[in-house]
Amino acid sequence: MMQQLLNSFSRLCVTNNCLTFSQCMSVKFPTLSLTINTQPQLQQIRCINKLGYLTETGWRNIGNKWLVKFPEEYTVKKLPLMKLAGRDPTTGKKVYGGLGGGHKKKYRWVDNVRSGPKEGPPSVEKILRLQYDPCRSSKIALVAAGDRVRYILASSTMKVGDLISTSGHIPRNAIRPKEGDAHPLGALPVGTEVCCVEKFVGEGASIAVVAGSRALLVRKVGERCILQLPSKQELSLKQECMATVGHLSNEDHNTKHIGSPNRLRWLGFRPRSGLWHRKDGRHGRKIRPLPPIKVLDSRKSDKVIELPLTIKTFF
């Protein structure tokens, strides 16, 4: 580089008749000192204990998709989350093949249990904020009652500042429901759209908990309520099971266009093979009868059979 600069300067001086070539060569240029750092740069190493769930308490897997560390008491703070990428946390085997990658996220602890007093006036909560949850398809609402603050799943008509009530009382006659309130199935009239329904009493909502989902209360048989899912499957539940009136928010979630494979990867799904093809109905479809009513009474527990063994011969 220095030699090229010297040659170009001498050529310029000769053409302009300001100095001779020998005089140009005798010009002394200041010396340049270049310092090169030969020490290797230290790269910051992130120490992540990926096997912490084996020794620390509070870790719980959610659908073989994430491992979330829950504290002892309920909190609205963001919880640490570790991705499983479709692998079982105990065996390490691949359970879901389409999961993996995705952006960094934190888990919000949503309280799925909406229990109210069985006698007297219902409990009232105020909606403080509606927000997006990266771990769910529907929106969540931050509600408060007294000194208690918690997250719940937001219905389609919830707004900031609204008051929602929760009651566990089952009157003789059906009530006139208001969307967003929670009541037992036995207190609602036939034909009501509900979401966030409990399968078993007191265990929290597990039916119609994704964006835009809903179920229909079709009839009542004695002390049981018959619910019809969007798949035409009918469930027979106890009348004490809690349900939220209306349907969940973010109804157009399944109609949004992804746009690019990069966004699908950002959401935590691996690239597809490209072999999937929509059925065009060329050969028709079979008309099958509706499945029978599924009765959900109580959760079955596996009995542990103890088999005593005695050793009579010693080796």
VENNORBEL-V963582 format. One record per residue. N is the residue number from 1. RES is the residue in one letter. D_CENTER is the distance of its C-alpha to the mean C-alpha in whole Angstrom. Layout:
n & res & d_center
N & RES & D_CENTER
N & RES & D_CENTER
//
This chain:
n & res & d_center
1 & M & 58
2 & M & 61
3 & Q & 64
4 & Q & 62
5 & L & 63
6 & L & 66
7 & N & 67
8 & S & 66
9 & F & 68
10 & S & 71
11 & R & 71
12 & L & 70
13 & C & 73
14 & V & 75
15 & T & 75
16 & N & 75
17 & N & 78
18 & C & 77
19 & L & 78
20 & T & 79
21 & F & 77
22 & S & 79
23 & Q & 78
24 & C & 74
25 & M & 74
26 & S & 76
27 & V & 73
28 & K & 71
29 & F & 67
30 & P & 65
31 & T & 63
32 & L & 60
33 & S & 58
34 & L & 54
35 & T & 52
36 & I & 50
37 & N & 47
38 & T & 47
39 & Q & 45
40 & P & 42
41 & Q & 39
42 & L & 36
43 & Q & 33
44 & Q & 30
45 & I & 28
46 & R & 25
47 & C & 25
48 & I & 22
49 & N & 22
50 & K & 20
51 & L & 22
52 & G & 22
53 & Y & 20
54 & L & 23
55 & T & 25
56 & E & 23
57 & T & 22
58 & G & 18
59 & W & 16
60 & R & 14
61 & N & 12
62 & I & 9
63 & G & 10
64 & N & 12
65 & K & 9
66 & W & 9
67 & L & 12
68 & V & 11
69 & K & 14
70 & F & 15
71 & P & 18
72 & E & 21
73 & E & 21
74 & Y & 18
75 & T & 17
76 & V & 15
77 & K & 15
78 & K & 13
79 & L & 12
80 & P & 13
81 & L & 11
82 & M & 12
83 & K & 11
84 & L & 13
85 & A & 13
86 & G & 14
87 & R & 17
88 & D & 17
89 & P & 18
90 & T & 21
91 & T & 23
92 & G & 21
93 & K & 22
94 & K & 20
95 & V & 18
96 & Y & 16
97 & G & 18
98 & G & 16
99 & L & 13
100 & G & 14
101 & G & 14
102 & G & 12
103 & H & 12
104 & K & 12
105 & K & 9
106 & K & 9
107 & Y & 7
108 & R & 9
109 & W & 10
110 & V & 10
111 & D & 14
112 & N & 14
113 & V & 18
114 & R & 20
115 & S & 23
116 & G & 27
117 & P & 30
118 & K & 32
119 & E & 35
120 & G & 36
121 & P & 34
122 & P & 30
123 & S & 28
124 & V & 27
125 & E & 24
126 & K & 24
127 & I & 21
128 & L & 21
129 & R & 18
130 & L & 16
131 & Q & 13
132 & Y & 10
133 & D & 7
134 & P & 5
135 & C & 2
136 & R & 4
137 & S & 7
138 & S & 9
139 & K & 11
140 & I & 11
141 & A & 15
142 & L & 16
143 & V & 19
144 & A & 22
145 & A & 25
146 & G & 28
147 & D & 27
148 & R & 23
149 & V & 20
150 & R & 17
151 & Y & 14
152 & I & 13
153 & L & 12
154 & A & 14
155 & S & 17
156 & S & 18
157 & T & 21
158 & M & 20
159 & K & 22
160 & V & 22
161 & G & 25
162 & D & 25
163 & L & 26
164 & I & 24
165 & S & 26
166 & T & 25
167 & S & 28
168 & G & 29
169 & H & 32
170 & I & 33
171 & P & 36
172 & R & 39
173 & N & 38
174 & A & 35
175 & I & 34
176 & R & 33
177 & P & 29
178 & K & 28
179 & E & 24
180 & G & 22
181 & D & 24
182 & A & 23
183 & H & 26
184 & P & 27
185 & L & 27
186 & G & 31
187 & A & 31
188 & L & 30
189 & P & 32
190 & V & 32
191 & G & 30
192 & T & 28
193 & E & 24
194 & V & 21
195 & C & 18
196 & C & 16
197 & V & 19
198 & E & 19
199 & K & 21
200 & F & 23
201 & V & 24
202 & G & 23
203 & E & 20
204 & G & 17
205 & A & 15
206 & S & 14
207 & I & 16
208 & A & 15
209 & V & 11
210 & V & 10
211 & A & 11
212 & G & 15
213 & S & 16
214 & R & 19
215 & A & 21
216 & L & 25
217 & L & 27
218 & V & 30
219 & R & 33
220 & K & 34
221 & V & 36
222 & G & 37
223 & E & 35
224 & R & 32
225 & C & 30
226 & I & 29
227 & L & 26
228 & Q & 25
229 & L & 22
230 & P & 22
231 & S & 23
232 & K & 26
233 & Q & 25
234 & E & 27
235 & L & 26
236 & S & 28
237 & L & 27
238 & K & 29
239 & Q & 29
240 & E & 28
241 & C & 24
242 & M & 23
243 & A & 21
244 & T & 20
245 & V & 23
246 & G & 21
247 & H & 18
248 & L & 15
249 & S & 15
250 & N & 14
251 & E & 16
252 & D & 17
253 & H & 14
254 & N & 15
255 & T & 18
256 & K & 17
257 & H & 19
258 & I & 17
259 & G & 21
260 & S & 21
261 & P & 20
262 & N & 19
263 & R & 16
264 & L & 15
265 & R & 15
266 & W & 14
267 & L & 10
268 & G & 11
269 & F & 13
270 & R & 17
271 & P & 20
272 & R & 21
273 & S & 25
274 & G & 26
275 & L & 28
276 & W & 26
277 & H & 28
278 & R & 27
279 & K & 30
280 & D & 32
281 & G & 34
282 & R & 37
283 & H & 38
284 & G & 37
285 & R & 34
286 & K & 35
287 & I & 35
288 & R & 34
289 & P & 34
290 & L & 31
291 & P & 30
292 & P & 32
293 & I & 30
294 & K & 28
295 & V & 29
296 & L & 26
297 & D & 28
298 & S & 27
299 & R & 25
300 & K & 28
301 & S & 28
302 & D & 30
303 & K & 33
304 & V & 34
305 & I & 38
306 & E & 40
307 & L & 43
308 & P & 46
309 & L & 47
310 & T & 51
311 & I & 52
312 & K & 56
313 & T & 57
314 & F & 56
315 & F & 57
//
